[in-house]
Every structure is written in structure tokens, then in C-alpha cells.
């Protein structure tokens, strides 16, 4: 009787322990699965936002350059220019100057008020009135002044996109159009700027869902309309009403179900499509747990091993997350880290009127140092330079290496006058840096451009553009100095 009672107690205790273990296992597996899903979603959003910002910066910049060119042509009597005029070479030089400032242009062109192509680097006299940009801008009655087209074949039979703005005469009437041609290779460069894992994909689409660039051209051929085999069409059509969508594909793509994030680039006719396989390892894990639960000891070992595995995975994820935000040579904040920081600064300024300044600078004649003494010396120069800049940062300031010898500093709660005093002190510290190589003394100097945050700034591009203009002036005036943007 007592033996039976003992057996019953052991059986009941074992069942109770097994039930608790099962509940804990289900909770653990569910939590781990949800965590993995959030990590995938965050990675999708991060990559889409990064490429979106890269493309926005390029096309906003080219739009400004085209408007500057349009203004110059208006002042120089563009309305009276014909494609065979003797001053073609003079205007060609003006176009070439603006072309050199554009990262996304393979050609700068102009058409007259009749949409006839003027002679720049290509043949002139071609009637382009059937082009999308001519039809929209010529008939807009100045309601719109710029257009980015859907993909088309240009006169050289290239797959391209055009960005165009109107040119007016001195009376404000339509006089013609200036624009740039962008080929699909530009968008491929944008994708190469993002470091993706092997099981992620990212694509850039036009507004009509033509694939402009993709890391998986096997499945999304460049130049073709988007294939909806694994993406629900009703979901993608939601972009007419929403700026971004996150969903899971209902069909397998490359052998796996995908987490899909689609983002429309703000104010531009481009769409970023990012996908990543969602690992459904939870189902075999449930089967393994259900079969192993008969032996509590084996189950306990299994649970400990899984806890160790996920702890290690979390540690590695944290390690790689840190690598993604810090420069591996200098240890300073990198471009991605800076973009996240400056966004917070801009939001605080508009919400709390918390002023700040941004300084953009590089090392004078760094390429000459690299070429003369080698990359090892160049790397040491970058480390010492970064250390001097980090040492002068106060609480709330942020310093970052954007790439090469280009650096940026956010000066919290500092107007441009206060920033200038701090940065002049930094210049003295930089001039005190000395490196001896084979008896030769290498001394450093730097040129710095400063821009103070103002009410008309809502993104980092405009703020950095002003600082970059100031940096250019500092170099033009002889380097080794601070120049403040007005």
C-alpha cells in the first residue's frame, strides 16, 4: 500500500515536474522566436532607411544643382539659344562644371522651349517632345518645376531615369528644360553601401515597380517589372496610402518564407524592398522537446544547452551591433552612429529649442602623408587625430569618422561663436601632434567648417551641406583654420 502510495507520489511529482518543464519550454521558445522576429524586422527597417537616405541625399542635391544651373541659364539668355549656336562650347563648359558636382548623373542635358535637344556632349537637334519630362514641365503652367521620370531608353539606348527642372526667360515664361540622366548603376552603388548578410536581399524599384537595382538579380532581374509571385499584390498596392509596409510573404522565396519590408522614398518616385528569410526552427524544436520530455535529465541538459546557445547568440548579436556603429580603426562613432545621433539633436532643437552646431573637418594634405610614408603611418595619424578630437568633446557632444579623413562633431548647446572658440583650441591641439618617421617630423593641421542649427533645417543633409560649404571656404582661404557658415 505504502509502495503504491510512493509510486503514485513519484508519478504525480514527475507529471507535475514535466508539466512545469513543458510550460517553461513553451514560454522560452515563444519568447526566443518573438525576439528573433523583432531582430529581423529591425534589420529590414534599418537597411531600407539607410538606402532611402542615401538616395534622397543624392537626388535632393542634384535638384539643387539643376535649379542653380536653371537660374544661370535664365540670366545668360537661354531663351534665345538654339542647338546650333556658335556659343555651344561656352554653355557646354557651364554644364560640365555642374556635372562634376553630381554623384548620380551620367549626363547633363538641355532642351529649348520646343523640347528640341541642345548640343552639349551628345548630338543636338533631336525632338524630345514625347518624353515624360517635356510633357509634364512644358504643360504645367509653372504648377510644377521639377520632374523625376519612370525608367526609359535614352537616345543612346541606355536604361535610364531623368531628373529635370524648367528654365524660364527673364519674363518668367517657359524657355526650356535642363536635366540629368541617371543610369541603373547608381542604384547598385547605393546597395553596395549597405553591409548585408547572405540571407538578406534589398532592391530599389521605380514608382511603376521596375527593378532598378537588386542584390538578388536572379530572382528580381534589373530592368524588369516586379514579379509578385511571393509578395501579395494587395500589400504592395498599400504604398499608395502608406509610406512603408511590413509583412510576411505567403509563398516561399529561394526556399524560405520571407519577412518583407517595403518603404517609399519620401518625395521621390522610388521604393525600397528588403527581405530576409524567417527561420521557422521552432517547429522541429517543439517535436524534439515533446520526445525528450520522457527523460527529465536529458530534457534538463537539452534546456541548459539551448540557454547557453541563445546566450551566446545574444552576446554575438550585441558584439556585431557595436561593430556596426563604431569605426574599427579609430574606435570613434561611425557614419551610421552619427546619423542616428544628429536626428535626435534636430528633434530636440525643434521640440525644446536646444541649440547646437555641427563641425565638418578633415586632415590637411592627408593623401600626401599616406603616399609619402605609407598606410601604416596614415592609420596612426587617423588614430592620433581622432583621439585629440575625442579629448576636446564635452558631455553631450558627439564625434564621428564619416570615412577616410573626413570627420564630424556635434557640439551640444553651442552656438557658432562658442563652437568656434572650442574648435580653435582643437586646432592648437592638432598642431601639437608630432610623428617622427626615420628622423623626419610629421606635423598635422586641419580645416574645419562650422554650421549652426537653424529653424529652416529639418534633416541632416541641409545642415551638413552648409558645414561642407564652410569647410570648402576654410580650404580656399589657406587651410589650418575654422570657417563659420553664415
N, C-alpha and C positions, 0 to 999 in steps of 0.2 A: 504494500500500500504506500509506504513511505517512498519506495523506489519509484513507483508510478507518479507520486506527487513530485518527486525530484525531477523525474523526466519531464513532467508537464511544466514545471517551473523553468527548466532549461530550454524546453521547446518554446514556451511563451516568451522567455527572455531573448532567445535567439531571434524569434519572429519580430519582437519589438525592436531589437537592435538592427535587424535587417531593414525594417520599415524606416527607422531613423536614418540609416545609411542611404537608403533609396531616396528619401526626401532630400537629404543633403546633396546627394549626387545630382538629382534633377535641378535643384537650385543652383548648384555650382556650374553645371553645363549650360543652363539657360543664361546665367549671368555672363559667362565667358563668350557665348555666342553673340549676345547683345553688344558686348564690348567690342568684339571683332567687327560687327556690323557698323558700329559708330566710327571705328578707325577707318574702315573702307570709305564711309560717307565723307569723313573729314578730308581724306586724301583726295577724293574725287573733286570736292569743292575747292581745295587748295590749288590743285593743278589747273582747274578751269579758271579760277580767279587770276592766277599768275599769268597764264597765256592771254587772258582777256585784257589785263592791264598792259601787257607788252604791246598788243595790237592797238589798243586805244592810244597809247603814248605815240606810236608811230604815225597813226592817221590824224590825230589831233595836231601833231607837229607839222605834217605835210599840208594840212588845211591852212594853218597859219602862214606857211611859206607861200602857198598858192595865192592867198589874199594879198600878201606883200608884193608878189610878182604882178598881180592884177592892178594894184594901186600904181606900181611903177609904170606899167604899160599905159594906164589911163593918162598919167602925167606926160608921157612921151608921145601922145597922139596915136595910140594903137588903132583908133577907128579909121584912120586914113592909110593904114598899112595893107599892102597886097602881098600875095605869096611870092611874087617875082620881083619885089622891090630891091633896089640896089643896097639897101641898108640891112639886108637879111643877116649878114655876118655880124653886124653890131648887135642886133637883137639875139642872135644865137649865143653870143658871149654872155648876155644877161640871163638867158635861160640856163646856160651851163653853170653859172655861179649859184643859182638857186638849186639846180640839180645836185650839186655836190653836197648840199646840206640835208638831203633826203635819204633815209635808210631804206625806204620801201619803194623807190622809183627806179625803173629801168629806162625811162624816157620821159622827158617833159615836152609837151606839145602845145600848140595854139591853133584855134580856128577863128576865122573872121565872122562878121555878123551873118553871113550866108552859110555858115558851117562848112567853109572850104578850108582844108588843112594848109597852114602856112609852112614855109620851108624852114625847118630847124636842123635836126640831124637826119631826118628822113625826107622822102620825096614830098613836094608840095603840090597843091592844086587838086587834091583828092576831095570829092564831095562826101562829107560825113553827116549829112542831114538826117540820115536814117539811124544814127547812133542814139542810144538811150539818153546820153548826157545832152546832146544837141536838142532833142525833142523836149526834154524837161526844162532846161535852162532858157532856151530861146522863147518858149511859150509861157514861161512862168509869170510874166509881168512883174518880175522882181519879188514875187512871193517867196521864192527860194533862191539862194545864191550859190549853193554848192550841192553836188550830187556824187554819190558813190554807186557805181553800176553793179549789176549782176555780171557774172563771167561772160566773156565773148571772145571771138577771134579778131585780133587786130589786123592791120594791113600786111603785117609780116607773118600772119597765120599762127601767132602765138596765143595760148590761152592766158587771158589777162583780165584785170579789173581796172576800171578807170575812176579816178577821183578828180572832179572838175569844179571850177568856180567861174562865175561870169566876169567879164570885163566891160565896163561902161565907158562911154565917151564923157567929155567934160560937162555935158548937159544931163548926165545920169541915165542916158538911153543905152540899150543893149548894143554892145560893139563887138562882142565875140566871147570866146571861152579860152581859158588856159587850164591845163590839167596834167596829170601824171598817169603813167601806165605802170601797174604793179603786176608782176607775174606770180605764179603759184609758189615759186621757190622762196619768196619772202615768208610765206606762212610756214614753210618747212623749217626755216631758221627759228621761227617762234617756238615750234615744237621742240627743237633741239636745245632750247634754253631751259627746258624743264627736265629734271632727272627722274625718269620713271622706272619702276620695276618691270621685270619681263612679263608680268601678268596684267599690266595695266595698258590701256590704249587711250590715245587722245587724238581728236580730229578737229579741223576747222572747216566749217561749212559756210557757204554764202546764204543769202536770205531765201533763195529758191532751192536750198538743200543740195547744191552742188558741192562735192568734196574738193576743197582747196588744198588740203594737206592732211596726212594721216600717218600715224606710226604703224598702222596695220593696212598698208595698201592692198594686201592680198584679199582682205575682206571688204575694204572701203576704197575702191580704186579712185585715184585722183582724177578729177575732171568728170566723174560720173555723178548722177543724181543719187541721193541716199537710198540705200536698199533697206526696206522696212521689215525684212524677214524676222529680225529678232527684237525690234523696237516697236511697241504698239503705236500705230499711227495716231490714234486719238490722244495719246500722251504728248507726242511731239507737236501736234497742232495746238496744244495749250499754250505754246510760246506766243501766240497771237495776243494772249491776255496776261501771261506771266513772264517775268524776266528769267526765271530758272525753274527747273523741274528735277526731282529726284524720284526714281522708281526702280523696280527690279524687272528685268526682262522676263517674259513668259516663255521664251524659247531659248535653246542653247546656242551659244556663240563660241566657236572654237572649242567645243566640247564642254562648256561650262555655262551655268546661268550667270548673268552679269548684274552688278549694281550699275545703274546708268544715271549720270548727271548731265543735264543739258542746260546751258546758260547762253542767253542772248547778250552779246556785247553791247553795252549801253550806248544808244545814239548812233550805232554803226550797224550796217546790214550783214553782220557775221554772227555765227553760232558756234559755241564750243561744245563738243560732245566728248565726254570722258566716260570710260567704262573700266570695270575691274571685276574679275571673277569672284563670286561669293562662295567661299568654301563651305560645303554642307557636310563637314565631317561629323556633325552632331548625331546623325542617324546611325552610322556604324558604332559610334561611341555608346549610344543607348543599348544597342544589341550586345556589345561587349560587356557592359555593366550588368545587364539582365542575366547573362550566362555565368558571370563570375561571382555573382552575389551568393551563390550556394556555399562558397567558402569565404568566411569573413576575413580570414587572414590574408588571402590572395587579394580580396577586394581592398583591404586596407593598404597593402603595398601598392596596388594599382592607383589608388587615390593619391597617395603620397607622391608617386612618380608624376602624376598629372599636375599636382600642385607645384612640384618643382619645375616642371616643364613650362607651365604658364608664368611662373615667377621669372624664369629665365627669359621667356619671350617678352614679358613686360619690361624687364631690365634692358634687353636689346633694343626694344622699341624706343625707350627713353634715351638710350645712347645715340641711336640714329637720328632721333628728333633733335638732339643737341647738335649733332654734326650738321644737320640741315640749316641751322640758324647761326652757326659761328664759322668764321674763316679758319681753315686748318693751318695756315701759315702763321698768322699773327695772333690768333685766338680772339680777335675782335668780332663784334657783331657783323654779319654779312648783309648782302642786299635784301634777302627775304626778311631778315630780322628788322632791318631799317624800315622797310615798307610797312610792317606791322606797327612799329613804334610811331612813325610820323603820322599815320592815320589817327592814332589816339591823341597826338598833340593837336592836330587840326580840329578834331571833335571837341576837345577841351577848350580850344580857343573860341569856337562859335557858341559853345554852351555856357562857359564860365568866364569868357573874356580873358583867358590866361595866355598872355603873350609869349612868344618865343621867336628865336632866329635860327636860321639854318646856314651852315658854312660848308661850302664845297671847295675842296682843295686837292692838289697833287704835288708831287715832289719835282722840283725844277730839274730838268735835264736828267731824269731817271733813266731813260733809254741809253743815254751816253754812258752812265755809270755801269749799266748792265753790259753794254757792248764792250767796254774797256776792261772791266775787272771780272766779268763772268756772273752767272746767275746766282751762285752761292753768295757772293758779296751783295748782289741785288736783293736776295731774300733777307740777308741780315739788315740791310738798310730799311727794308719794309718793316721788319720787327722792331728795330730801334725807333723808327718814326712813329709807329703805332703806339709804342709804349709811352713816348713823350706826349702824344695826344691824349691817351687814356689818363695820364697823370694829372692833366690840367682840367679834366672833367669834374664838375661838382655833382652833388646829389641831384638826381633828376635829369642830368644831361645824358646824351647817348652818342657814342662814336661808332662808326661802321666803315668797313672797307667795301666799296662798291665793286672793285675789280682792278687788277693791275696796280697802278699807283694812284688811283682815284679814291678819295676818302670823303666822308661827310660827317658833320657833327650837328646834333640838335642841342641848342642852348636854351634850357628851360628858364622861363621868367626873365629873359634878357631881351631888351630892345637892341637895335642895331648899334647904338653907341656903346652900350655895355659889352655887347659881343665883340666890338672892335678892340676894346681895351684888353679883353681876355685873349683874343687871338694874336694881338701884337706881342703879348707876353709869351704865347706859344711859339711865335716866330723866333724869339730870342732863345728859347729852349732848343728849338730845332737847329739853330745856327751853332749851338754848343756841342752838337753831336759830332764826334770825330771818329773816323775809322782809318786805321793805318794798314796799308797793304804793300808789302815789300819796300818799306821805307817811305812810301808816298802817303800823304794825308788827304783823305776824302772828307769834305765838309758838305753839309746839306743845307738847302734853303727850300722854301715852299711859297707858292702863290695861292691866295685864298680869296674866294668870292663869297659875300655875305648878303642874305636876303631876310628881311623881317616879315613875319606873318601879317597879312592884312585881310580886311573883310571880304575882298573880292576873290580870295583863294579858297577853294573847296577840295582840291586834290593836290597830291604831292607833285604832279607833273609841272604845274604852273609855278609852284614855289621853287622847285629845283631848276626850272628854266631860268628864272630870274637870278638865282645864285650862279648858274653856269655863265650867264652873260657877264656878271660881275667878275667871275674868275677869268674870263677872256680878257676883260679890261685890265685886270691885275697883271696878266702876262704881257699884254700890249704895252703897258707902261713900264716894263722892265723887270717883272717878276720880283720875288722876295718881298712881297707886301700884301696888305689886306685892302680889298676894294669893296665898298659898300654899295649895294644896289639901291637906287632911288625909288 
